[in-house]
Amino acid sequence: MRSDRVFDALHTLRNRYTLCQLASKATRKFHKPNTRIQETMNEVFDRIADSDRQEILSEPENFAEAQRRAA
């Protein structure tokens, strides 16, 4: 069930808001046409659960520049 995957991912990211933001962004990036979005979400939660916290929250070197362009 997806709730089990969410709880496993919460061990890596303890902040639920950050987890939701990261999961939604990753789902948009990893989604392939002609596949179910639910399967993509499950895969994203599995990847988050299997990763280290530092790997997930590492910011790119040009993070400030990306923020300015997004605004």
C-alpha positions as a Markdown table, in Angstrom:
| # | Residue | x | y | z |
|---|---|---|---|---|
| 1 | Met | 0.0 | 0.0 | 0.0 |
| 2 | Arg | 1.1 | 3.5 | -0.6 |
| 3 | Ser | 0.7 | 4.5 | 3.1 |
| 4 | Asp | 3.5 | 2.0 | 3.9 |
| 5 | Arg | 5.7 | 3.7 | 1.3 |
| 6 | Val | 4.9 | 7.1 | 2.7 |
| 7 | Phe | 5.8 | 6.1 | 6.2 |
| 8 | Asp | 9.1 | 4.5 | 5.0 |
| 9 | Ala | 9.9 | 7.8 | 3.2 |
| 10 | Leu | 9.1 | 9.8 | 6.4 |
| 11 | His | 12.1 | 8.0 | 8.1 |
| 12 | Thr | 14.3 | 9.8 | 5.5 |
| 13 | Leu | 12.5 | 13.1 | 5.4 |
| 14 | Arg | 10.8 | 13.9 | 8.7 |
| 15 | Asn | 9.1 | 17.0 | 7.5 |
| 16 | Arg | 5.8 | 16.0 | 5.8 |
| 17 | Tyr | 5.5 | 19.3 | 3.9 |
| 18 | Thr | 9.0 | 18.8 | 2.4 |
| 19 | Leu | 8.2 | 15.2 | 1.5 |
| 20 | Cys | 5.0 | 16.3 | -0.3 |
| 21 | Gln | 6.9 | 19.0 | -2.3 |
| 22 | Leu | 9.7 | 16.7 | -3.2 |
| 23 | Ala | 7.4 | 13.8 | -4.2 |
| 24 | Ser | 5.3 | 16.0 | -6.4 |
| 25 | Lys | 8.3 | 17.5 | -8.2 |
| 26 | Ala | 10.0 | 14.1 | -8.6 |
| 27 | Thr | 6.7 | 12.6 | -9.9 |
| 28 | Arg | 6.5 | 15.3 | -12.6 |
| 29 | Lys | 10.1 | 14.7 | -13.6 |
| 30 | Phe | 10.1 | 10.9 | -13.6 |
| 31 | His | 6.7 | 10.3 | -15.1 |
| 32 | Lys | 6.7 | 8.6 | -18.5 |
| 33 | Pro | 3.8 | 8.8 | -21.0 |
| 34 | Asn | 1.5 | 5.9 | -21.2 |
| 35 | Thr | 2.2 | 4.8 | -17.6 |
| 36 | Arg | 0.0 | 5.2 | -14.5 |
| 37 | Ile | 0.9 | 8.2 | -12.4 |
| 38 | Gln | 0.2 | 6.1 | -9.3 |
| 39 | Glu | 3.1 | 3.8 | -10.3 |
| 40 | Thr | 5.4 | 6.7 | -10.7 |
| 41 | Met | 4.5 | 8.0 | -7.3 |
| 42 | Asn | 5.1 | 4.6 | -5.7 |
| 43 | Glu | 8.5 | 4.5 | -7.4 |
| 44 | Val | 9.4 | 8.0 | -6.1 |
| 45 | Phe | 8.4 | 7.1 | -2.5 |
| 46 | Asp | 10.5 | 4.0 | -2.8 |
| 47 | Arg | 13.5 | 6.0 | -4.0 |
| 48 | Ile | 13.1 | 8.5 | -1.2 |
| 49 | Ala | 12.9 | 5.7 | 1.4 |
| 50 | Asp | 16.0 | 4.0 | 0.1 |
| 51 | Ser | 18.1 | 7.2 | -0.1 |
| 52 | Asp | 20.2 | 9.0 | 2.5 |
| 53 | Arg | 18.9 | 12.3 | 3.8 |
| 54 | Gln | 22.0 | 14.2 | 2.5 |
| 55 | Glu | 21.5 | 12.9 | -1.0 |
| 56 | Ile | 17.9 | 14.1 | -1.2 |
| 57 | Leu | 18.4 | 17.5 | 0.3 |
| 58 | Ser | 21.6 | 18.4 | -1.5 |
| 59 | Glu | 21.2 | 21.7 | -3.3 |
| 60 | Pro | 22.7 | 22.5 | -6.6 |
| 61 | Glu | 25.6 | 24.9 | -6.7 |
| 62 | Asn | 23.6 | 27.5 | -8.5 |
| 63 | Phe | 20.6 | 27.3 | -6.3 |
| 64 | Ala | 20.3 | 31.0 | -5.8 |
| 65 | Glu | 20.2 | 31.6 | -9.5 |
| 66 | Ala | 17.5 | 29.0 | -10.0 |
| 67 | Gln | 15.4 | 30.6 | -7.3 |
| 68 | Arg | 15.7 | 34.0 | -9.0 |
| 69 | Arg | 14.6 | 32.6 | -12.3 |
| 70 | Ala | 11.7 | 30.8 | -10.7 |
| 71 | Ala | 10.4 | 33.9 | -9.1 |
